[in-house]
Amino acid sequence: MLKLENSYRAQLPSQFYEDQVPISVAHPELLCFNDSLAQDLKIDEDFSNPDLTKNILSGKQVLKNTNPIAQAYAGHQFGQFTMLGDGRAVLLGEQVVDGNRFDVQLKGSGITKYSRRGDGRATLSSMLREYLMSEAMFYLGVKTTRSLAVVKTGEPVYREKIFDGGVLTRIAQSHIRVGTFEYARFYTGQLETFTKYVIERHDPDLLRHDNYALEFLKNVIDRQIDLIVDWMRVGFIHGVMNTDNMSIAGETIDYGPCAFMNTYHPKTVFSSIDRQGRYAFGNQPHIAHWNLSILANSILPLIAKNEKEAVASAEAVLHTFPDEFARRYSAMMCAKLGITHSESSDNQLVDDLLALLAKHSIDYTNFFVSLRYDSIDNRLLADQTFMTWHSRWQKAFNRSANKEDGLAFMDQNNPIIIPRNHLIEESLSDAIAGNMFTFNNLLQKLSKPYAHQDTQQVPTGYDQNYQTFCGT
């Protein structure tokens, strides 16, 4: 049963939020509804009525006995500190399932105190895109916020031209970000209250620890390493890794100018606003480390009363990131290569492979599938350096007496289907024109990314000038 609580509002001072009901829309139309997620949240029966569903999930109707809010936070955007907040989102409340809290948020629900000069609305295309991308990530096995629904508002949204408006219902373990800690320390004077609330929600066992803040930092680092390693595994590029877009729960959040890499290159960027390549594919681990240093700085007063001691403790924890990331990244890449008994020399094997993929402009996803099924691109087969690499790989693969173990590693870690840029654009174009078939068909395929099927081919030159946008 849908019974929304709001611990964020109930337990935190008013500096952290603004009471805000969604702004009603004219003619809501339900385009997507995630039945399986609704079942997981135990709210499927509440949304069995289509009219009620579209009204609640568009913001036209507010549930009784709820206290929707817009959250305040800050963030370093492209390295520059900015005061922010939910400028186009409203947190309806938290659905509690088996003791676990899940935020239910409407995105694109209208103007709030934090909208600055924005209209608080979202384009239908960008909300459908987030639905598609977040669900694809979920089925790929990457931690992510989920999408419950997309509602067409029946109202125009004015950007560089006129678009249809849309509202997305986003589900998350929480919407607490690194940038929320920046805000807590530098704007509220309530850092300790806020931190204890967050730990009680996400890492309750830590409150028994003498230095709960330092242990919390370790946990967030641990979750972020796992997340970024998974991004690198599937070729995902977030596109806007600002500190306000890093969830302390370790979930992928805010699918704005994100995309999946097709042709491999570490400098791959699709985001229209990332002109310097700050958030390029290969730079994501370094940015995650930088963002975590911002989190550490934000909670320094809780780590130790003496600033020098706090800095020394925080730096010692942060310094573990590079080696631990490298260890987990190496293990992941070995799994993609089917190497069940890895050795230190395999790191060079991985580096040499990636250099070859970049040299020959090879599709990242398709390569690992082709290696698994011995159908390698002719451009690589004609390169003697690659053939030498292939012999080295076979020796590493054959360390295991049971070859099926290696093949199972490859099958589990190498998707065959990902959200390709051209397929996303085709599905969105059809959906905006009123035909949801292409969108739903792609969504169905993306729900089984590891199932054996034909690999996807990208039209020649498609990605050369392709750009993704924030949608704000």
C-alpha positions as CSV (number, residue, x, y, z in Angstrom):
1,M,0.0,0.0,0.0
2,L,1.2,3.5,-0.8
3,K,1.7,5.3,2.5
4,L,4.3,8.0,2.1
5,E,6.4,9.2,5.0
6,N,8.8,12.1,5.0
7,S,11.6,11.6,7.5
8,Y,13.6,14.2,5.7
9,R,11.1,16.9,6.6
10,A,10.2,15.4,10.0
11,Q,13.8,15.0,11.3
12,L,15.7,17.9,9.7
13,P,15.6,21.6,10.2
14,S,13.7,23.7,7.7
15,Q,16.9,25.0,6.1
16,F,17.1,21.7,4.3
17,Y,13.9,22.0,2.4
18,E,10.9,24.1,1.3
19,D,7.4,22.9,1.6
20,Q,6.3,22.6,-2.0
21,V,3.4,20.9,-3.7
22,P,3.7,20.1,-7.4
23,I,2.3,22.7,-9.8
24,S,-0.8,21.2,-11.5
25,V,-0.8,20.5,-15.2
26,A,-3.5,20.8,-17.8
27,H,-4.1,17.5,-19.5
28,P,-1.9,14.7,-18.1
29,E,-1.5,11.5,-20.1
30,L,0.2,8.4,-18.8
31,L,2.8,7.2,-21.3
32,C,5.0,4.8,-19.2
33,F,4.3,2.9,-16.1
34,N,6.8,0.5,-14.5
35,D,4.6,-2.4,-13.3
36,S,7.4,-4.5,-12.0
37,L,8.9,-1.6,-9.9
38,A,5.4,-0.8,-8.6
39,Q,5.1,-4.4,-7.4
40,D,8.5,-4.2,-5.7
41,L,7.4,-1.1,-3.9
42,K,4.1,-2.7,-3.0
43,I,2.1,0.1,-4.6
44,D,0.8,-1.7,-7.7
45,E,-2.8,-1.9,-6.3
46,D,-2.8,1.9,-5.5
47,F,-2.1,2.7,-9.2
48,S,-4.5,0.2,-10.7
49,N,-6.8,3.2,-11.6
50,P,-5.3,4.9,-14.7
51,D,-6.9,8.3,-14.1
52,L,-5.7,8.4,-10.5
53,T,-2.3,7.3,-11.6
54,K,-1.8,10.1,-14.2
55,N,-3.2,12.7,-11.8
56,I,-0.9,11.8,-8.9
57,L,2.2,11.2,-11.0
58,S,1.8,14.4,-12.9
59,G,1.3,16.5,-9.8
60,K,-2.2,17.4,-10.6
61,Q,-3.5,15.7,-7.5
62,V,-1.6,15.6,-4.2
63,L,-2.1,12.6,-1.9
64,K,-3.8,13.3,1.4
65,N,-1.7,13.4,4.6
66,T,1.6,14.0,2.7
67,N,4.0,16.8,2.9
68,P,5.8,17.3,-0.4
69,I,9.1,19.2,-0.3
70,A,11.8,20.6,-2.6
71,Q,15.2,19.8,-1.2
72,A,18.0,22.4,-0.8
73,Y,21.6,21.5,-1.7
74,A,24.7,23.0,-3.2
75,G,27.4,21.6,-5.5
76,H,30.6,22.1,-7.5
77,Q,29.5,22.3,-11.1
78,F,32.4,21.9,-13.4
79,G,34.6,22.7,-10.4
80,Q,32.8,25.9,-9.4
81,F,30.8,26.1,-6.2
82,T,27.1,27.0,-6.7
83,M,24.1,27.2,-4.4
84,L,21.4,24.9,-5.8
85,G,18.3,22.9,-4.8
86,D,15.4,21.1,-6.4
87,G,14.6,23.6,-9.1
88,R,12.2,21.3,-11.0
89,A,11.5,18.5,-8.7
90,V,9.3,17.7,-5.7
91,L,9.9,14.9,-3.2
92,L,6.4,13.5,-2.5
93,G,7.7,11.3,0.3
94,E,9.2,8.0,1.2
95,Q,7.7,4.6,0.6
96,V,8.9,2.1,3.3
97,V,9.3,-1.5,2.1
98,D,10.5,-4.1,4.5
99,G,12.3,-1.5,6.5
100,N,13.9,0.2,3.5
101,R,13.0,3.7,2.5
102,F,12.6,4.8,-1.1
103,D,12.1,8.4,-2.2
104,V,9.3,9.0,-4.6
105,Q,10.1,12.2,-6.5
106,L,8.4,14.0,-9.3
107,K,10.8,15.5,-11.8
108,G,9.6,18.3,-14.0
109,S,6.8,19.2,-11.6
110,G,7.0,22.9,-11.7
111,I,8.7,26.0,-10.2
112,T,10.1,25.9,-6.7
113,K,12.0,28.3,-4.4
114,Y,15.2,26.9,-6.0
115,S,14.3,27.3,-9.6
116,R,16.3,30.5,-10.0
117,R,15.2,31.7,-13.4
118,G,14.0,28.4,-14.6
119,D,10.4,27.3,-15.2
120,G,10.6,24.1,-13.2
121,R,9.4,22.0,-16.1
122,A,11.0,19.3,-18.2
123,T,10.7,18.3,-21.8
124,L,8.9,15.0,-22.4
125,S,11.8,13.8,-24.5
126,S,14.3,14.2,-21.6
127,M,12.0,12.5,-19.2
128,L,11.4,9.5,-21.5
129,R,15.2,9.4,-22.0
130,E,15.8,9.1,-18.3
131,Y,13.2,6.4,-18.0
132,L,14.9,4.4,-20.8
133,M,18.4,5.0,-19.6
134,S,17.8,4.3,-15.9
135,E,15.9,1.1,-16.5
136,A,18.6,0.0,-18.9
137,M,21.2,0.6,-16.2
138,F,19.2,-1.4,-13.7
139,Y,19.0,-4.4,-16.0
140,L,22.7,-4.1,-16.8
141,G,23.3,-4.6,-13.0
142,V,24.5,-1.1,-12.3
143,K,23.2,0.7,-9.2
144,T,20.8,3.4,-10.2
145,T,17.8,5.4,-9.4
146,R,14.7,3.9,-11.0
147,S,11.8,5.2,-13.1
148,L,8.3,4.5,-12.1
149,A,6.4,6.5,-14.7
150,V,6.4,9.3,-17.3
151,V,3.4,11.5,-17.8
152,K,2.9,13.9,-20.7
153,T,1.7,17.1,-19.2
154,G,-0.4,18.5,-22.1
155,E,1.5,21.8,-21.7
156,P,4.3,23.3,-23.8
157,V,7.9,23.7,-22.5
158,Y,9.8,26.6,-24.0
159,R,13.5,26.1,-24.6
160,E,15.4,26.9,-27.9
161,K,12.0,25.9,-29.4
162,I,8.7,24.6,-28.1
163,F,8.6,21.1,-26.7
164,D,6.0,18.8,-25.1
165,G,6.2,18.8,-21.3
166,G,6.7,15.7,-19.2
167,V,7.0,14.6,-15.6
168,L,9.1,11.6,-14.5
169,T,8.5,9.7,-11.2
170,R,11.9,8.9,-9.9
171,I,12.6,6.3,-7.2
172,A,15.8,6.4,-5.2
173,Q,17.3,5.1,-1.9
174,S,17.5,8.9,-1.2
175,H,18.2,12.1,-3.1
176,I,21.0,13.0,-0.7
177,R,24.1,14.1,-2.6
178,V,27.7,15.1,-1.9
179,G,26.4,18.6,-2.6
180,T,23.9,18.3,0.2
181,F,26.8,17.9,2.6
182,E,28.4,21.0,1.1
183,Y,25.2,22.9,1.8
184,A,24.9,21.4,5.3
185,R,28.3,22.6,6.4
186,F,28.5,26.0,4.8
187,Y,24.9,27.2,4.9
188,T,23.0,25.6,7.8
189,G,25.2,25.2,10.9
190,Q,23.5,21.8,11.2
191,L,26.2,19.5,9.8
192,E,26.1,17.1,12.8
193,T,22.3,16.8,12.8
194,F,22.2,16.2,9.1
195,T,25.1,13.7,9.0
196,K,23.5,11.6,11.8
197,Y,20.2,11.6,9.9
198,V,22.0,10.4,6.7
199,I,23.9,7.7,8.5
200,E,20.8,6.5,10.4
201,R,19.1,6.2,7.0
202,H,22.0,4.6,5.0
203,D,24.6,3.2,7.4
204,P,22.9,2.9,10.8
205,D,25.6,0.6,12.3
206,L,28.1,3.3,12.0
207,L,26.6,5.4,14.7
208,R,28.0,3.0,17.2
209,H,31.5,3.8,16.0
210,D,33.7,6.4,17.8
211,N,34.4,8.2,14.6
212,Y,31.2,7.7,12.6
213,A,31.9,10.5,10.2
214,L,35.2,8.9,9.0
215,E,33.6,5.5,8.7
216,F,30.8,7.0,6.7
217,L,33.4,8.5,4.3
218,K,34.9,5.1,3.9
219,N,31.5,3.6,3.1
220,V,30.7,6.3,0.5
221,I,34.1,5.8,-1.1
222,D,33.5,2.0,-1.2
223,R,30.1,2.5,-2.9
224,Q,31.4,5.0,-5.4
225,I,34.3,2.7,-6.5
226,D,31.9,-0.1,-7.2
227,L,29.6,2.3,-9.1
228,I,32.3,3.8,-11.3
229,V,33.9,0.4,-12.0
230,D,30.5,-0.7,-13.2
231,W,30.1,2.4,-15.4
232,M,33.5,1.5,-17.0
233,R,32.4,-2.1,-17.5
234,V,29.4,-1.2,-19.6
235,G,30.8,1.9,-21.3
236,F,28.6,4.4,-19.6
237,I,29.4,8.2,-19.6
238,H,27.5,10.2,-17.0
239,G,28.3,13.5,-18.7
240,V,27.9,15.8,-15.8
241,M,29.6,14.4,-12.7
242,N,29.1,17.5,-10.6
243,T,29.1,17.0,-6.8
244,D,25.3,17.6,-6.8
245,N,25.0,14.7,-9.1
246,M,26.8,12.2,-6.9
247,S,24.5,10.2,-4.7
248,I,26.0,9.2,-1.3
249,A,23.9,6.0,-1.7
250,G,26.1,4.9,-4.6
251,E,23.3,5.1,-7.2
252,T,23.6,6.6,-10.6
253,I,21.5,9.7,-10.5
254,D,20.5,12.5,-12.9
255,Y,20.5,11.2,-16.4
256,G,21.0,14.5,-18.2
257,P,23.7,14.5,-20.9
258,C,24.6,10.9,-20.4
259,A,25.3,8.3,-23.1
260,F,26.9,5.0,-23.8
261,M,30.2,4.8,-25.6
262,N,30.2,3.0,-28.9
263,T,33.6,3.3,-30.5
264,Y,36.2,3.0,-27.7
265,H,38.3,6.0,-26.7
266,P,39.0,7.2,-23.2
267,K,38.4,10.8,-24.2
268,T,34.9,10.1,-25.5
269,V,32.4,13.0,-24.6
270,F,28.9,13.5,-25.8
271,S,27.7,16.1,-23.4
272,S,27.1,19.5,-25.1
273,I,28.1,21.4,-22.0
274,D,31.4,19.4,-21.3
275,R,33.5,21.4,-23.7
276,Q,36.8,20.6,-22.0
277,G,36.3,16.9,-21.6
278,R,36.2,17.1,-17.8
279,Y,33.7,14.2,-17.6
280,A,35.0,12.1,-20.4
281,F,34.7,8.3,-20.2
282,G,38.3,7.7,-19.0
283,N,38.3,10.6,-16.6
284,Q,35.3,9.4,-14.5
285,P,37.4,7.7,-11.8
286,H,39.5,10.8,-11.3
287,I,36.4,13.0,-11.0
288,A,34.8,10.6,-8.6
289,H,38.0,10.8,-6.4
290,W,37.8,14.6,-6.6
291,N,34.2,14.7,-5.7
292,L,34.9,12.5,-2.7
293,S,37.5,14.9,-1.5
294,I,34.8,17.6,-1.5
295,L,32.7,15.3,0.7
296,A,35.6,14.8,3.0
297,N,36.2,18.5,3.3
298,S,32.5,19.0,4.1
299,I,32.5,16.7,7.1
300,L,36.0,17.6,8.5
301,P,34.6,19.2,11.7
302,L,32.9,15.8,12.5
303,I,36.1,13.7,11.9
304,A,38.1,15.6,14.5
305,K,37.9,18.9,16.4
306,N,41.5,19.6,15.6
307,E,41.6,20.7,11.9
308,K,45.0,19.3,11.2
309,E,44.1,16.0,12.7
310,A,40.8,15.9,10.7
311,V,42.6,16.7,7.5
312,A,45.2,14.0,8.1
313,S,42.6,11.4,8.8
314,A,40.5,12.3,5.8
315,E,43.5,12.4,3.5
316,A,44.6,8.9,4.7
317,V,41.2,7.5,3.7
318,L,41.1,9.4,0.4
319,H,44.5,8.1,-0.5
320,T,43.2,4.6,-0.5
321,F,41.0,5.4,-3.5
322,P,43.4,5.1,-6.4
323,D,44.8,1.7,-5.4
324,E,41.5,0.2,-4.4
325,F,39.9,1.5,-7.6
326,A,42.7,0.0,-9.7
327,R,42.3,-3.3,-7.9
328,R,38.6,-3.5,-8.6
329,Y,38.9,-2.2,-12.1
330,S,41.5,-4.8,-12.9
331,A,39.3,-7.5,-11.5
332,M,36.4,-6.3,-13.6
333,M,38.4,-6.1,-16.8
334,C,39.8,-9.6,-16.2
335,A,36.2,-10.8,-15.8
336,K,35.3,-9.2,-19.1
337,L,38.2,-11.1,-20.7
338,G,37.2,-14.4,-19.0
339,I,40.3,-14.6,-16.9
340,T,39.4,-16.4,-13.8
341,H,43.0,-16.7,-12.3
342,S,44.4,-13.2,-12.7
343,E,48.0,-12.1,-12.3
344,S,49.7,-8.7,-12.1
345,S,50.8,-9.0,-15.7
346,D,47.1,-8.9,-16.8
347,N,47.0,-5.1,-16.1
348,Q,49.4,-4.6,-19.1
349,L,47.2,-7.0,-21.1
350,V,44.2,-4.8,-20.5
351,D,46.1,-1.6,-21.2
352,D,47.5,-3.0,-24.5
353,L,44.0,-4.1,-25.6
354,L,42.4,-0.7,-24.9
355,A,45.2,1.0,-26.9
356,L,44.4,-1.3,-29.8
357,L,40.7,-0.7,-29.6
358,A,41.3,3.1,-29.7
359,K,43.8,2.8,-32.5
360,H,41.3,0.9,-34.8
361,S,38.2,2.6,-33.6
362,I,36.6,-0.6,-32.4
363,D,33.2,-0.8,-30.8
364,Y,33.7,-1.3,-27.0
365,T,30.7,-3.4,-26.3
366,N,30.8,-5.5,-29.5
367,F,34.5,-6.3,-29.1
368,F,34.1,-8.4,-25.9
369,V,31.2,-10.2,-27.4
370,S,33.2,-10.9,-30.5
371,L,36.1,-12.2,-28.4
372,R,33.7,-14.5,-26.6
373,Y,32.4,-16.0,-29.8
374,D,35.6,-15.8,-31.9
375,S,34.1,-13.3,-34.4
376,I,36.7,-10.6,-34.1
377,D,36.7,-7.5,-36.4
378,N,38.9,-7.9,-39.5
379,R,40.7,-4.7,-38.7
380,L,42.2,-6.3,-35.6
381,L,42.9,-9.6,-37.2
382,A,45.0,-7.8,-39.8
383,D,47.1,-6.2,-37.1
384,Q,50.0,-8.4,-36.0
385,T,50.2,-6.5,-32.7
386,F,46.7,-7.6,-32.0
387,M,47.4,-11.2,-32.9
388,T,50.3,-11.2,-30.5
389,W,48.0,-9.8,-27.9
390,H,45.4,-12.5,-28.7
391,S,48.0,-15.2,-28.0
392,R,48.8,-13.6,-24.7
393,W,45.1,-13.4,-23.8
394,Q,44.6,-17.1,-24.6
395,K,47.4,-18.0,-22.2
396,A,45.8,-15.9,-19.5
397,F,42.4,-17.4,-20.3
398,N,43.7,-20.9,-20.2
399,R,45.1,-20.7,-16.7
400,S,41.8,-22.2,-15.7
401,A,41.4,-25.9,-16.4
402,N,37.7,-25.3,-16.7
403,K,37.1,-23.1,-19.7
404,E,33.4,-22.8,-18.9
405,D,34.3,-20.7,-15.9
406,G,36.0,-18.1,-18.1
407,L,33.1,-18.1,-20.6
408,A,30.6,-17.7,-17.8
409,F,32.7,-14.6,-16.6
410,M,32.4,-13.2,-20.1
411,D,28.7,-13.8,-20.4
412,Q,28.0,-12.2,-17.0
413,N,30.1,-9.1,-17.5
414,N,29.7,-8.3,-21.2
415,P,26.3,-7.0,-22.3
416,I,25.2,-7.6,-25.9
417,I,22.6,-4.9,-25.9
418,I,23.1,-1.3,-24.6
419,P,21.1,1.9,-25.2
420,R,22.8,3.0,-28.4
421,N,22.5,6.6,-29.3
422,H,20.8,6.1,-32.6
423,L,18.3,3.7,-31.2
424,I,17.4,6.1,-28.3
425,E,16.9,9.0,-30.7
426,E,14.7,6.9,-33.0
427,S,12.5,5.7,-30.1
428,L,12.2,9.2,-28.6
429,S,11.3,10.7,-32.0
430,D,8.5,8.1,-32.5
431,A,7.3,8.6,-28.9
432,I,7.0,12.3,-29.2
433,A,5.1,11.8,-32.4
434,G,2.6,9.6,-30.5
435,N,3.9,6.2,-31.3
436,M,5.3,4.4,-28.3
437,F,5.9,1.1,-30.0
438,T,9.6,1.7,-30.9
439,F,10.2,3.0,-27.3
440,N,8.6,0.0,-25.7
441,N,10.3,-2.4,-28.1
442,L,13.7,-1.0,-27.3
443,L,12.9,-1.1,-23.5
444,Q,12.0,-4.7,-23.8
445,K,15.3,-5.6,-25.5
446,L,17.3,-3.5,-22.9
447,S,15.6,-5.5,-20.1
448,K,17.7,-8.6,-21.3
449,P,21.1,-7.1,-22.1
450,Y,23.0,-10.4,-21.5
451,A,20.7,-12.7,-23.4
452,H,22.3,-14.1,-26.6
453,Q,21.1,-12.1,-29.6
454,D,22.6,-10.3,-32.5
455,T,25.0,-7.5,-31.7
456,Q,24.0,-3.9,-32.5
457,Q,25.7,-2.0,-35.3
458,V,26.0,1.8,-35.2
459,P,25.4,3.6,-38.5
460,T,28.7,4.9,-39.9
461,G,29.6,8.3,-38.7
462,Y,26.5,8.6,-36.5
463,D,28.4,9.5,-33.3
464,Q,30.8,11.9,-34.9
465,N,28.7,15.0,-34.2
466,Y,26.2,13.5,-31.7
467,Q,25.5,15.5,-28.6
468,T,23.4,15.0,-25.5
469,F,21.8,17.8,-23.5
470,C,20.7,18.5,-19.9
471,G,17.1,19.1,-20.8
472,T,16.8,22.0,-18.3
